[in-house]
Amino acid sequence: MEHFDLISIGSGSSGRKIAVGLKRAGWKTAIIEADVDHHFGGTCINTGCIPTKAIVEAAHNTHNFKDAKELKDKIVKRIHDGTLRNAREKVGTVVINGFAKFVDEHTLEVNGEQYSADKIVIATGSEPAIPPIKGLKEVNYKTSKHTLDLDNLPEHMLIIGGGRIGLEFGQAFNTLGVKVTIFEGLPHILPGEDEEVADAIRDHLQNEGITIFTGKFVDEVRESKENGKTKFTVILNDGPNKGEYHGDYLLVATGRVPRTRDLNLDAAGVKTEKRAIVVNKYMQTSQPHIFAVGDVTGNPMFTNWAAWQAGVVLNNLKKSKEPSDLWEPLQKPNIPRLTFTRPELGSTGLTEKQAKEKYGEEKVVVVRFYNKWLGKSMIVGDWTGFLKGIGLKGSNEILGVHLWGVRTASLVQMVILAMDNGMGWKELANMVYGHPILAEGIESLSKMMLGKVFSQ
Ligand SMILES: Cc1cc2nc3c(=O)[nH]c(=O)nc-3n(C[C@H](O)[C@H](O)[C@H](O)COP(=O)(O)OP(=O)(O)OC[C@H]3O[C@@H](n4cnc5c(N)ncnc54)[C@H](O)[C@@H]3O)c2cc1C
């Protein structure tokens, strides 16, 4: 049985970072990946962030499904191959192809072979959450992964779930000429985001021709054949949109759950709660030599948050192999929340509702800067949307921003830099901005906010 200093189960943004980083530091490390040929590098590269954003971008630029798919496949292959080459050939991490299960707390089994390690990292990511809707299990529904591999465009795509993934796919396919209907059970799309902004995005998508129903969870789903063609029916039993809705493609995009199934965690004594692996502030599980990082530890599920968690484990193990005073705990900075619709939403911190619940209605200040007031928005040809800032009366503190507009996913980063480093609206307002640039929107938003928070 081959023995390693450390094995990562999973090759995604989190596990790979630790295994590759420690190999560079002289450890003998391995990465076990269930599907090296098609999924090395994990969800983000192969079936998540990169291909979805490539499809969204290409759909809008080319309006042609074949071109969009070709571009997506080219980008994914390039990143997949480069990532594998880097980990295996350049750095020398051992890459093992197959699904890993625990045999005991130091041993894993893959395709009948056993491997042992001093330290093990569980970085198995997440999988689609499938809601308990009547009939859903019996029909041939699709997830985001299948949808990326579609060969032919459907006529009418029914999407259950109005979160990021549902909206990004919905808008891209609508742009490609597919009729799209989205069903969101909660009162607003983009659950967790600022409600005013989410409603504005809903209106924008509806103006583009997408049908969106909110406030009613789907009751039942059926599949039938009509003239040899598959037909799906989504049923809402009551409410203002009560009715039966028909389409030829059913995408379920109702969030994701940690992928802990079939790992045989009991054999290793690793504890879970609601399927997520329980970890302490050093990302150690209930077994101190077994770490868990990324989506498998639960929400939020974002690539760079997964990599951030991995950085904690990597840096600590580089300092000392066993827990010591040198180890530093996971810090929870402000996390960007990005939605890649057109235009996109970049947000961080509190929503207006959360801020008012926390500080009281009268203390919270809200400002909105409309992109149509900005020269650069006109130059780039899209002045949809607005930048929304949430502040506190008499305070320089940034409580949250919700930036909906062209390329705002990058703009949110400068606000996070300020928030993470004890700066606020004053610092964002008091610098010389280049001109004409989209970041001038942040300058204006900050100045508007200063005018309001410090006014009597
Ligand atoms: C459609 C979609 C779009 C997304 N878009 C974005 C985005 O725009 N921005 C963003 O930040 N995040 C996005 N995400 C989320 C992001 O992909 C994840 O947060 C990130 O990939 C998590 O990294 P990870 O290392 O935890 O797991 P993963 O990247 O999922 O890696 C886990 C790996 O482990 C392997 N594996 C699982 N079980 C086993 C086992 N037992 N044995 C061996 N191998 C195993 C899997 O095959 C997989 O390759 C998106 C996700 C999806 C699905």
Ligand as a Chemical Component Dictionary entry (heavy atoms), coordinates in Angstrom:
data_LIG
# 
_chem_comp.id                   LIG 
_chem_comp.type                 NON-POLYMER 
_chem_comp.pdbx_formal_charge   0 
_chem_comp.three_letter_code    LIG 
# 
loop_
_chem_comp_atom.comp_id 
_chem_comp_atom.atom_id 
_chem_comp_atom.alt_atom_id 
_chem_comp_atom.type_symbol 
_chem_comp_atom.charge 
_chem_comp_atom.model_Cartn_x 
_chem_comp_atom.model_Cartn_y 
_chem_comp_atom.model_Cartn_z 
_chem_comp_atom.pdbx_ordinal 
LIG C1  C1  C 0 -23.171 25.770 -12.722 1  
LIG C2  C2  C 0 -22.264 26.324 -11.661 2  
LIG C3  C3  C 0 -21.777 27.598 -11.789 3  
LIG C4  C4  C 0 -20.915 28.139 -10.813 4  
LIG N1  N1  N 0 -20.442 29.398 -10.972 5  
LIG C5  C5  C 0 -19.618 29.930 -10.046 6  
LIG C6  C6  C 0 -19.074 31.237 -10.203 7  
LIG O1  O1  O 0 -19.356 31.910 -11.172 8  
LIG N2  N2  N 0 -18.230 31.703 -9.245  9  
LIG C7  C7  C 0 -17.902 30.954 -8.142  10 
LIG O2  O2  O 0 -17.128 31.431 -7.304  11 
LIG N3  N3  N 0 -18.412 29.718 -7.960  12 
LIG C8  C8  C 0 -19.257 29.188 -8.880  13 
LIG N4  N4  N 0 -19.731 27.911 -8.715  14 
LIG C9  C9  C 0 -19.357 27.174 -7.490  15 
LIG C10 C10 C 0 -17.947 26.578 -7.595  16 
LIG O3  O3  O 0 -17.872 25.777 -8.749  17 
LIG C11 C11 C 0 -17.647 25.761 -6.348  18 
LIG O4  O4  O 0 -17.825 26.571 -5.207  19 
LIG C12 C12 C 0 -16.200 25.237 -6.343  20 
LIG O5  O5  O 0 -15.951 24.459 -7.488  21 
LIG C13 C13 C 0 -15.955 24.397 -5.084  22 
LIG O6  O6  O 0 -14.653 23.864 -5.104  23 
LIG P1  P1  P 0 -14.327 22.548 -4.262  24 
LIG O7  O7  O 0 -12.851 22.405 -4.312  25 
LIG O8  O8  O 0 -14.995 22.607 -2.953  26 
LIG O9  O9  O 0 -15.063 21.352 -5.042  27 
LIG P2  P2  P 0 -15.106 20.928 -6.578  28 
LIG O10 O10 O 0 -14.516 21.949 -7.459  29 
LIG O11 O11 O 0 -16.495 20.512 -6.836  30 
LIG O12 O12 O 0 -14.150 19.667 -6.623  31 
LIG C14 C14 C 0 -14.501 18.455 -6.047  32 
LIG C15 C15 C 0 -13.926 17.344 -6.892  33 
LIG O13 O13 O 0 -13.972 16.153 -6.134  34 
LIG C16 C16 C 0 -14.283 15.069 -6.985  35 
LIG N5  N5  N 0 -14.838 14.028 -6.108  36 
LIG C17 C17 C 0 -15.993 14.060 -5.399  37 
LIG N6  N6  N 0 -16.112 12.974 -4.648  38 
LIG C18 C18 C 0 -15.002 12.222 -4.870  39 
LIG C19 C19 C 0 -14.523 10.998 -4.358  40 
LIG N7  N7  N 0 -15.179 10.323 -3.413  41 
LIG N8  N8  N 0 -13.358 10.509 -4.847  42 
LIG C20 C20 C 0 -12.641 11.203 -5.766  43 
LIG N9  N9  N 0 -13.038 12.392 -6.252  44 
LIG C21 C21 C 0 -14.195 12.896 -5.804  45 
LIG C22 C22 C 0 -15.247 15.642 -7.982  46 
LIG O14 O14 O 0 -15.268 14.906 -9.181  47 
LIG C23 C23 C 0 -14.701 17.064 -8.165  48 
LIG O15 O15 O 0 -13.845 17.158 -9.275  49 
LIG C24 C24 C 0 -20.576 27.346 -9.675  50 
LIG C25 C25 C 0 -21.058 26.047 -9.550  51 
LIG C26 C26 C 0 -21.883 25.539 -10.523 52 
LIG C27 C27 C 0 -22.396 24.129 -10.374 53 
# 
loop_
_chem_comp_bond.comp_id 
_chem_comp_bond.atom_id_1 
_chem_comp_bond.atom_id_2 
_chem_comp_bond.value_order 
_chem_comp_bond.pdbx_ordinal 
LIG C1  C2  SING 1  
LIG C2  C3  SING 2  
LIG C2  C26 DOUB 3  
LIG C3  C4  DOUB 4  
LIG C4  N1  SING 5  
LIG C4  C24 SING 6  
LIG N1  C5  DOUB 7  
LIG C5  C6  SING 8  
LIG C5  C8  SING 9  
LIG C6  O1  DOUB 10 
LIG C6  N2  SING 11 
LIG N2  C7  SING 12 
LIG C7  O2  DOUB 13 
LIG C7  N3  SING 14 
LIG N3  C8  DOUB 15 
LIG C8  N4  SING 16 
LIG N4  C9  SING 17 
LIG N4  C24 SING 18 
LIG C9  C10 SING 19 
LIG C10 O3  SING 20 
LIG C10 C11 SING 21 
LIG C11 O4  SING 22 
LIG C11 C12 SING 23 
LIG C12 O5  SING 24 
LIG C12 C13 SING 25 
LIG C13 O6  SING 26 
LIG O6  P1  SING 27 
LIG P1  O7  DOUB 28 
LIG P1  O8  SING 29 
LIG P1  O9  SING 30 
LIG O9  P2  SING 31 
LIG P2  O10 DOUB 32 
LIG P2  O11 SING 33 
LIG P2  O12 SING 34 
LIG O12 C14 SING 35 
LIG C14 C15 SING 36 
LIG C15 O13 SING 37 
LIG C15 C23 SING 38 
LIG O13 C16 SING 39 
LIG C16 N5  SING 40 
LIG C16 C22 SING 41 
LIG N5  C17 SING 42 
LIG N5  C21 SING 43 
LIG C17 N6  DOUB 44 
LIG N6  C18 SING 45 
LIG C18 C19 SING 46 
LIG C18 C21 DOUB 47 
LIG C19 N7  SING 48 
LIG C19 N8  DOUB 49 
LIG N8  C20 SING 50 
LIG C20 N9  DOUB 51 
LIG N9  C21 SING 52 
LIG C22 O14 SING 53 
LIG C22 C23 SING 54 
LIG C23 O15 SING 55 
LIG C24 C25 DOUB 56 
LIG C25 C26 SING 57 
LIG C26 C27 SING 58 
# 
